[in-house]
């Protein structure tokens, strides 16, 4: 999934604001906290993209091609995605 820096920044601002408004966290350095949240979000999407690529390659390697979007493809995609995530302990 391609996500822009602006979208990541927007999400990070919302997370930080919500945590502060709900009095769950006091940030000694809000800018540093926001940068950490942005970094975490970017890492999540990067890993998600890597897993997606691995799973799609695995599905494409089947001798009987699975049609993307079909029920069988969706089931196998979910299964393989979970397996790859478990391998990485995510």
Long-range contacts (C-beta under 8 A, 24 or more apart in sequence): 1-45, 1-48, 1-49, 1-52, 3-41, 3-45, 8-38, 8-41, 8-42, 8-45, 9-38, 11-37, 11-41, 12-37, 12-38, 12-41, 47-88, 47-90, 51-81, 51-84, 51-85, 51-88, 52-81, 54-80, 54-84, 55-80, 55-81, 55-84
